[in-house]
Amino acid sequence: MLFLADESCDFAVVRALRAAGYDVTAAAELVGGAPDTVVAGLAVGEARVLLTEDKDFGQLVYATGHATSGGVLIRFPAGARRTVGAAVVAVATTFGDRLIGQFAVVEPGRVRLGRPMRQ
């Protein structure tokens, strides 16, 4: 499975997924400062599931119908930040390809898969 981490995504998530063998591109390494629509387009163009901590991506996809390959919204409060990388790796391992085309919300101890997204 392929992932694209937007600039709001904690880099601990990128490092943890890479260490677990996942192919992860970080928007900050490619198109730093790019608008959300550009980052979302890059994810679609490369068939990558978007990793974000920015609720605006959910709005972009659901309100405007912007195409996507799937998205994972990470919602971890400051007190749980040390576990965020491991939690996202566990989600990737548990759900695998089911994340493609879905919108998932990951919180400490909880994962919600939303409705399928427009691809």
C-alpha positions in Angstrom: 0.0 0.0 0.0 1.2 3.5 -0.8 0.8 6.5 1.4 1.2 10.3 1.1 1.7 12.3 4.3 0.6 15.9 4.0 2.6 18.6 5.8 0.3 18.5 8.9 1.1 14.8 9.5 3.5 14.2 12.4 6.7 12.9 10.8 6.8 10.2 13.5 4.0 8.6 11.4 6.1 8.7 8.3 9.1 7.2 10.0 7.1 4.5 11.7 5.4 3.5 8.5 8.7 3.5 6.5 10.3 1.4 9.3 7.4 -1.1 9.0 8.1 -1.4 5.2 5.4 0.8 3.8 6.0 3.1 0.9 5.4 6.6 2.2 6.0 9.9 0.4 6.0 13.1 2.5 4.5 16.2 0.8 7.0 18.3 2.7 9.8 16.5 0.9 8.2 17.0 -2.6 5.9 20.0 -2.7 6.4 21.9 0.6 3.8 24.6 1.1 1.6 23.4 -1.7 -2.2 24.0 -1.4 -4.4 21.1 -0.2 -5.8 20.6 -3.7 -2.3 20.1 -5.1 -1.4 17.6 -2.4 -4.7 15.7 -2.9 -4.1 15.6 -6.6 -0.6 14.2 -6.0 -2.1 11.5 -3.9 -4.6 10.6 -6.6 -2.0 10.7 -9.3 0.2 8.2 -7.5 -2.7 6.2 -6.1 -1.6 6.9 -2.5 -3.8 7.0 0.6 -3.5 10.5 2.1 -2.4 10.8 5.7 -3.4 14.0 7.4 -4.1 15.7 10.7 -5.9 18.5 8.9 -9.7 18.3 9.0 -9.8 20.5 5.9 -8.9 17.5 3.7 -12.1 15.8 4.8 -14.0 19.0 3.9 -12.2 19.1 0.5 -13.2 15.6 -0.3 -16.7 15.4 1.0 -17.9 19.0 0.4 -16.4 19.4 -3.0 -16.3 15.8 -4.2 -12.6 16.1 -5.0 -11.3 12.7 -6.2 -9.1 10.7 -3.8 -7.5 7.4 -3.3 -8.5 7.3 0.3 -7.6 9.3 3.4 -6.6 8.8 7.0 -7.4 11.6 9.4 -5.2 11.3 12.5 -6.7 12.9 15.7 -4.3 12.4 18.6 -4.2 14.9 21.5 -0.9 16.1 22.9 -1.0 13.6 25.7 -1.1 10.6 23.3 1.4 11.9 20.7 4.1 9.4 21.6 2.0 6.5 20.3 0.8 8.1 17.1 3.3 6.3 14.8 2.6 2.9 16.2 -1.1 3.5 16.1 -1.1 4.4 12.4 1.1 1.4 11.6 -1.4 -0.8 13.4 -4.2 0.6 11.3 -2.3 0.1 8.1 -1.5 -3.5 9.1 -5.1 -4.3 10.3 -7.0 -2.7 7.5 -4.5 -2.9 4.6 -6.1 -2.4 1.2 -9.5 -1.7 2.8 -8.1 1.9 3.4 -8.0 2.5 -0.3 -11.0 4.6 -1.3 -12.1 5.0 2.3 -12.0 7.8 4.8 -10.7 6.6 8.2 -10.4 8.5 11.4 -7.7 7.3 13.8 -7.9 8.3 17.4 -6.2 6.7 20.5 -7.8 3.3 20.9 -10.3 3.9 18.1 -10.6 3.7 14.3 -13.7 4.7 12.3 -14.0 3.8 8.6 -16.3 6.2 6.8 -18.2 5.8 3.6 -16.3 5.1 0.4 -14.8 8.1 -1.3 -15.0 9.2 -4.9 -12.0 7.9 -6.8 
